[in-house]
Amino acid sequence: MQKPKVFVTRLIPEAGLKTIVEHCQADVWRDPLPPPRDVLLERVRECEGLLALLTDRIDPELMDRAPKLRVVSNYAVGFNNIDVPAATSRGICIGNTPGVLTDATADMAFALLISAARRIVESQRYAIEGKWKTWEPLGHIGQDLAGRTVGIVGMGRIGTAMARRCRLGWDMRVLYYDVHANADAERELAAQRVELDVLLRQSDFISVHTDLNDSTRGMFNAAAFAKMKHTAVFVNTARGPLVVEHDLADALRTGRIFAAGLDVTDPEPPKADNPLLGLPNCIVAPHIASATVSSRNAMAEIAADNLLAGLAGEKLRAWVNPEVAANRRR
Ligand code: DGY
């Protein structure tokens, strides 16, 4: 029997790639940069499966160019790069990689929080640039963490893991904003579900873990930053377009808020003239939250399993649109 044709849009860890290459006719894009749009559209034409990254836009145009496509396995937990309703209406299964990057992402959020609050990156630059002349009683003053209030926006798996670090490690009070109540977080971490307004006004640290969708896009804008404390530290490890970056830059430049730590920007990478890049009180990392050995290997395994299950007409291990089951492409 002929092995199914698939396109893999970047090298992923062997833990998953090996399985895909063994079971499929795999066309693997080995360039470090994503395939250009026209190449992606061309390569996917005859494919039954696609292993995609969050840098690949999977939209109706692509789906219509690939009439045999039955499954798109996203190498990420987030899937805002994919038009899921369009996939579902065409009978295409979508898979993602939840659960295995929760701790890595919460660690990154906490690392950004403490680094921004204690001005670590700015201080390192100061040392490297030869500006460190003496111990300074008034220099490099940051924010305390212990016993303060953290506001978690989006209390899902990653938000809860971040709240756990803040509560159990630093004895913080936890506020959260989410459309759903999280009874476990309320019980285990004494987390209080509040209106967004209350969270913005009362939190010392605000950490974003919500999905990007039409109702959350741009939710952190000038009006939101205006409600925050002057001493607030803003952390985003979710998606760049949740934030209006010019408004954040203004808030940081004018001292409206104290600092920010970002693992995501809009677009990615940020343009060279992005105002956030030059600000001493803003840390920008290149979307590395899931970049640990075990997380990336586990993501590769799940992504490979999802791809093969989709090709075999079976249940996906992590299935974004199980409602497609009734009309999936065969
Ligand atoms: C995801 O998985 O959605 C992250 O943003 C990248 O690991």
Residues whose N, C-alpha, C, O or C-beta is under 5 A from the ligand:
A	BS01	DGY	Y75 A76 V77 G78 A238 S290
